[in-house]
Amino acid sequence: MSAPAARGPFVAGERVLLVDPKDRRYLVRLQPGGRFQTHAGILDHDDLIGAAPGATAVAARPGGAGEGRRFLAFRPTLADLVLKMPRGAQVIYPKDLGAILLGADLFPGARVLEAGVGSGALSMAALRAGCRVIGYELRPDFAARARANVAALLGDDADYRVEERDVYAGIDERRLDRVLLDLPEPWRVVPHAEDALAPGGILLAYLPTINQTAELRGALATSRFALAETIEVLQRSWHVEGRSVRPDHRMVAHTGFLTTARLLAGGFLAHGSDPGATGPGGEPGGM
Ligand SMILES: C[S@@+](CC[C@H](N)C(=O)[O-])C[C@H]1O[C@@H](n2cnc3c(N)ncnc32)[C@H](O)[C@@H]1O
C-alpha cells in the first residue's frame, strides 16, 4: 500500500471526509462506480474522483426525486482519521496527541519505543512527526489493527515495527530517544526505560486516573528520572453564530493525564571545569 496523496484532486482508493450541514462526518473510501448512501440521498464516488478537496457534492434523492443533502468533501486530517478509523482499543484523543508531540518533544529521526500501541493513534502522530517507532503490544489483534491503520495513513514503508510482547518483561532496545507509554501500569516500565533510554531521553506516560498517575510519580521519584511533570489538557469549543457567542454546552471533560520525565546521565561533571566556558553553540557549557 502506498501513502495517500496530501495534495491535488481526489483519486480513486483514497479516503474522503464528507461533512453534512449538521456537521455529521463520514469517512468514505472512493471506489470507481461506488456509491455513498444515506437517508438524505446518494452520492456517486465518480463525482468526487478528480474533484478538488473542499468541493461541495450534492446527493441525489432516491428514485430521481431531485437534489438531496449537500456534503463538503475534504481530505481527512490526522485528527479526523484518529476519531473515525477502525479501532480495537481506546485511542488517545487529538487534543492529547497534540500535547504529546511537544511534551515528549518528538522530532524527525527520533528513536521511539511505544507500548502498548492499541489502535495506533499515537503511532500515527509520532510517525507523522518523523519518528522511527518500535511498538510493543500484548494483543496480536490490536497489533494488526495498528499496523493496518498506520499503513492506511503512511503506506507500507513507514518506519514502524510492532512486536507482540509484554513491555513489563523488559525492553531490548538501547539508546532510545523517547519511551511513550499508554498502558495500565507504566511504573513497571520505569526500570526498563532507565536502561533503554539515552541520557536526557524523555519518558511520557498517558494515564486515565490520578491514582495511577500518583503511582507512576512515586516510581519516578525513586528512579534516575528528573524533571517529572504531570498535566491535563482541557479543550473547550465555542458556539459562534451571529450574536450568540458562548462556550458550547458540552465538552469532553476528562480524557487522561500526561506525565513526562527526563533520564539523568550517571555521575557528575568533574570539578575544575570552567562553568563560564562557551561551547560551539555559544551557550555556557556547549550546545
Ligand atoms: C489504551 S490502549 C493504547 C491506545 C493507543 N495509545 C492509541 O492511541 O491507539 C492500551 C494498549 O496497551 C496494551 N498493553 C497493556 N499492557 C501491555 C503490556 N504489558 N505490554 C504491551 N502492551 C500492553 C493493550 O493490549 C492495549 O492495546
The ligand as an SDF file (V2000), in Angstrom:
LIG
                    3D

 27 29  0  0  0  0  0  0  0  0999 V2000
   -5.4170    2.2140   25.5860 C   0  0  0  0  0  0  0  0  0  0  0  0
   -4.5960    1.1210   24.5290 S   0  0  0  0  0  0  0  0  0  0  0  0
   -3.3910    2.1260   23.6870 C   0  0  0  0  0  0  0  0  0  0  0  0
   -4.0110    3.0380   22.6630 C   0  0  0  0  0  0  0  0  0  0  0  0
   -3.0090    3.7590   21.8070 C   0  0  0  0  0  0  0  0  0  0  0  0
   -2.1770    4.6430   22.5830 N   0  0  0  0  0  0  0  0  0  0  0  0
   -3.6770    4.5290   20.6980 C   0  0  0  0  0  0  0  0  0  0  0  0
   -3.6090    5.7700   20.7000 O   0  0  0  0  0  0  0  0  0  0  0  0
   -4.2970    3.9390   19.8060 O   0  0  0  0  0  0  0  0  0  0  0  0
   -3.5830    0.1930   25.6430 C   0  0  0  0  0  0  0  0  0  0  0  0
   -2.8950   -0.9570   24.9660 C   0  0  0  0  0  0  0  0  0  0  0  0
   -1.8620   -1.4380   25.8120 O   0  0  0  0  0  0  0  0  0  0  0  0
   -1.7470   -2.8200   25.5970 C   0  0  0  0  0  0  0  0  0  0  0  0
   -1.0000   -3.3580   26.7390 N   0  0  0  0  0  0  0  0  0  0  0  0
   -1.4220   -3.4860   28.0140 C   0  0  0  0  0  0  0  0  0  0  0  0
   -0.4340   -3.9720   28.7850 N   0  0  0  0  0  0  0  0  0  0  0  0
    0.6430   -4.1570   27.9910 C   0  0  0  0  0  0  0  0  0  0  0  0
    1.9620   -4.6430   28.1990 C   0  0  0  0  0  0  0  0  0  0  0  0
    2.3570   -5.0460   29.4090 N   0  0  0  0  0  0  0  0  0  0  0  0
    2.8350   -4.6900   27.1420 N   0  0  0  0  0  0  0  0  0  0  0  0
    2.4240   -4.2890   25.9160 C   0  0  0  0  0  0  0  0  0  0  0  0
    1.1810   -3.8200   25.6580 N   0  0  0  0  0  0  0  0  0  0  0  0
    0.2900   -3.7570   26.6690 C   0  0  0  0  0  0  0  0  0  0  0  0
   -3.1920   -3.2750   25.4740 C   0  0  0  0  0  0  0  0  0  0  0  0
   -3.3060   -4.5330   24.8300 O   0  0  0  0  0  0  0  0  0  0  0  0
   -3.7980   -2.1300   24.6720 C   0  0  0  0  0  0  0  0  0  0  0  0
   -3.7600   -2.4000   23.2940 O   0  0  0  0  0  0  0  0  0  0  0  0
  1  2  1  0
  2  3  1  0
  2 10  1  0
  3  4  1  0
  4  5  1  0
  5  6  1  0
  5  7  1  0
  7  8  2  0
  7  9  1  0
 10 11  1  0
 11 12  1  0
 11 26  1  0
 12 13  1  0
 13 14  1  0
 13 24  1  0
 14 15  1  0
 14 23  1  0
 15 16  2  0
 16 17  1  0
 17 18  1  0
 17 23  2  0
 18 19  1  0
 18 20  2  0
 20 21  1  0
 21 22  2  0
 22 23  1  0
 24 25  1  0
 24 26  1  0
 26 27  1  0
M  CHG  2   2   1   9  -1
M  END
$$$$
